[in-house]
Amino acid sequence: MTNTETTTTKTGGRVLSGTVVASKMQDTCTVAVERYVKHPKYKKYQRRTKKYLVHDAGNTAAVGQKVEIKETRPISKRKRFELVKA
């Protein structure tokens, strides 16, 4: 799965692919998800990046690793995703 693909699970949550950019917090890592968007006027594709806080029980993910994240119930104020596979 590339960074631009989004799928849904049986329960309706999104599954995204991205790269771990920080893992300094306890049981949390930051994942940057990149997508390609076509500009409406100039018809040129641009890369858009968004960072998500992801629940990572046991701090298994390392910085620079490609991971998949899944949408889940709110875990904290900003955490709404959990790590599927590292």
ZIFENVEN-V915139 format. One record per residue. N is the residue number from 1. RES is the residue in one letter. PHI is phi in whole degrees, -180 to 180 (NA if undefined). PSI is psi in whole degrees, -180 to 180 (NA if undefined). D_CENTER is the distance of its C-alpha to the mean C-alpha in Angstrom with 2 decimals. Layout:
n:N res:RES phi:PHI psi:PSI d_center:D_CENTER
n:N res:RES phi:PHI psi:PSI d_center:D_CENTER
This chain:
n:1 res:M phi:NA psi:132 d_center:12.46
n:2 res:T phi:-87 psi:175 d_center:11.72
n:3 res:N phi:-68 psi:-21 d_center:8.92
n:4 res:T phi:-92 psi:-9 d_center:10.71
n:5 res:E phi:-87 psi:141 d_center:11.12
n:6 res:T phi:-129 psi:132 d_center:10.12
n:7 res:T phi:-125 psi:168 d_center:12.11
n:8 res:T phi:-119 psi:152 d_center:13.36
n:9 res:T phi:-93 psi:-180 d_center:14.76
n:10 res:K phi:-62 psi:-32 d_center:18.37
n:11 res:T phi:-85 psi:-2 d_center:17.77
n:12 res:G phi:95 psi:1 d_center:16.11
n:13 res:G phi:-83 psi:153 d_center:12.54
n:14 res:R phi:-80 psi:149 d_center:9.71
n:15 res:V phi:-121 psi:122 d_center:7.93
n:16 res:L phi:-120 psi:155 d_center:5.15
n:17 res:S phi:-114 psi:142 d_center:5.54
n:18 res:G phi:-164 psi:-169 d_center:5.03
n:19 res:T phi:-121 psi:137 d_center:7.40
n:20 res:V phi:-73 psi:125 d_center:8.32
n:21 res:V phi:-111 psi:-17 d_center:10.45
n:22 res:A phi:-156 psi:143 d_center:12.15
n:23 res:S phi:-145 psi:41 d_center:13.27
n:24 res:K phi:-86 psi:-19 d_center:16.50
n:25 res:M phi:-85 psi:160 d_center:16.19
n:26 res:Q phi:-78 psi:124 d_center:17.54
n:27 res:D phi:58 psi:24 d_center:15.25
n:28 res:T phi:-143 psi:141 d_center:12.20
n:29 res:C phi:-136 psi:159 d_center:9.89
n:30 res:T phi:-104 psi:127 d_center:7.96
n:31 res:V phi:-118 psi:128 d_center:4.89
n:32 res:A phi:-95 psi:122 d_center:5.78
n:33 res:V phi:-109 psi:127 d_center:4.89
n:34 res:E phi:-108 psi:141 d_center:8.55
n:35 res:R phi:-140 psi:156 d_center:10.82
n:36 res:Y phi:-105 psi:129 d_center:14.61
n:37 res:V phi:-126 psi:136 d_center:16.79
n:38 res:K phi:-86 psi:129 d_center:20.55
n:39 res:H phi:-69 psi:131 d_center:22.64
n:40 res:P phi:-64 psi:-34 d_center:25.04
n:41 res:K phi:-92 psi:-48 d_center:28.11
n:42 res:Y phi:-91 psi:-7 d_center:27.86
n:43 res:K phi:59 psi:25 d_center:26.08
n:44 res:K phi:-104 psi:142 d_center:24.17
n:45 res:Y phi:-83 psi:138 d_center:20.54
n:46 res:Q phi:-124 psi:150 d_center:18.29
n:47 res:R phi:-91 psi:128 d_center:14.92
n:48 res:R phi:-117 psi:133 d_center:12.76
n:49 res:T phi:-120 psi:137 d_center:9.90
n:50 res:K phi:-133 psi:139 d_center:8.00
n:51 res:K phi:-101 psi:136 d_center:6.86
n:52 res:Y phi:-121 psi:141 d_center:5.53
n:53 res:L phi:-85 psi:130 d_center:7.87
n:54 res:V phi:-125 psi:137 d_center:7.33
n:55 res:H phi:-76 psi:122 d_center:10.69
n:56 res:D phi:-129 psi:87 d_center:11.88
n:57 res:A phi:-64 psi:123 d_center:15.49
n:58 res:G phi:87 psi:5 d_center:17.77
n:59 res:N phi:50 psi:58 d_center:15.63
n:60 res:T phi:-87 psi:-24 d_center:15.23
n:61 res:A phi:-86 psi:142 d_center:12.51
n:62 res:A phi:-109 psi:157 d_center:14.09
n:63 res:V phi:-64 psi:135 d_center:13.29
n:64 res:G phi:92 psi:-5 d_center:12.84
n:65 res:Q phi:-83 psi:141 d_center:11.74
n:66 res:K phi:-82 psi:129 d_center:9.70
n:67 res:V phi:-136 psi:164 d_center:7.65
n:68 res:E phi:-114 psi:138 d_center:6.62
n:69 res:I phi:-123 psi:151 d_center:5.22
n:70 res:K phi:-125 psi:139 d_center:7.79
n:71 res:E phi:-69 psi:140 d_center:9.06
n:72 res:T phi:-147 psi:-176 d_center:12.09
n:73 res:R phi:-65 psi:158 d_center:14.95
n:74 res:P phi:-63 psi:126 d_center:14.86
n:75 res:I phi:-97 psi:-36 d_center:15.17
n:76 res:S phi:-150 psi:-166 d_center:16.09
n:77 res:K phi:-60 psi:-41 d_center:16.43
n:78 res:R phi:-115 psi:-8 d_center:12.87
n:79 res:K phi:-92 psi:115 d_center:10.97
n:80 res:R phi:-129 psi:10 d_center:10.14
n:81 res:F phi:-130 psi:155 d_center:7.53
n:82 res:E phi:-131 psi:155 d_center:8.82
n:83 res:L phi:-75 psi:128 d_center:8.55
n:84 res:V phi:-93 psi:-59 d_center:10.19
n:85 res:K phi:-143 psi:141 d_center:11.38
n:86 res:A phi:-97 psi:NA d_center:11.56
